Amino acid sequence: MKRKEIIAGARRVVVKVGSSVLTTPDMTIDLQKIQDLSGEISELIAEGRKIALVSSGAIAVGMERLGLRQRVEGLPDKQAIAAIGQPHLMALYDTYFQKKGIQISQILLTRDDMDHRRRYLNARDTIASLFKFGALPIINENDTVVVEEIKVGDNDNLSVLVAGLIQADLLIILSDTEGLFDRDPKVYPEACLISEVEEFSEGILCAAGESFSPTGIGGMSVKLDAIRKAASFGVPTVLASGKRPRVLRDIFDGGHIGTLFLPRRDPLSCRKQWIAYGVRSAGALYLDDGAVKALLYGGKSLLPTGVARVDGAFERGEGVDVRDLSGRLVAKGLVNYSAQEVAKIKGKKSREINEILGYTWGDELIHRDHLVILSAPGKEAS
Ligand code: GLU
């Protein structure tokens, strides 16, 4: 797919803004930048795009509030500074987005929220509802509570997880670099910007290797690692300089800005690979023939009506096998209802769910986005 089509056609977009974009060289918050980005994002939303903004800057704003000039070291101090900075960062965004009539919202995530399926689903549903309300989710790591074991660690990787979470069709990482160069532009002034990366070849990684930042979070190696993950999830990424005026506008107006990393062409996304091969099945759903056909050949979600039997004691969000009545494995997926709930709603119409359970987690037992077809004659896994 051409760059123009990918970008113009992107309806769900994650924009990641790094601290370096939001601060001036003397480490003060660049209010003009926040205002400009808010204006550009508002325009994209007005065009009907759903934007999730992953914004760093809590620590930078906290440092400014405390009058600190040097980055602090100890974890509790960093967490305290983030706790001070985060609400002020949000207040700044609120000021500018309000002027554009956009309601903002704050989501603070940890690695744990992504790993635990129930929390993952809840985060996904919350963001879907925020989009429904026309609100802009502004996402950061929950710096104040994360410890090493449960932290994502950097917002490049967080933005990729969010891109997976909302099934974004584009990720834009705004940083202090113009993109990926064929060698380190700080060392080689003649270095060329690579405008498109189709594959993460050795050559690309080597060339970029020279420009890896040895310091802290968000260096080029971290970025490339994150972008590679996005590509394997099927999400294209633009890496561009957030310092450039009207950068988002120019990207969407078709300018050859930054580096576009194309997604992998594999039929199975990384997430689906994970569902297919990584997730432990905690039970099974047995389908009647009609439902099996709809699933295999109609590309449909799995609804309760086609389920004849349920096995196991799974919870909402866990992995389950999907089998035909003879027991043949046809698919695997992450289920939207627990085994107990499925036992009550199997064979019923989706519109009856609310009446039977007194609540609903949606029409689908397994949404097709969380379903991997494993066995269909004449068909690849998909
Ligand atoms: N969460 C950190 C902050 O808001 C930034 C982490 C990063 O930029 O990667 O300051």
Residues whose N, C-alpha, C, O or C-beta is under 5 A from the ligand:
A	BS01	LIG	S19 S55 S56 G57 A58 I59 A60 N140 E141 D143 G153 D154 N155 D156 I217 G218
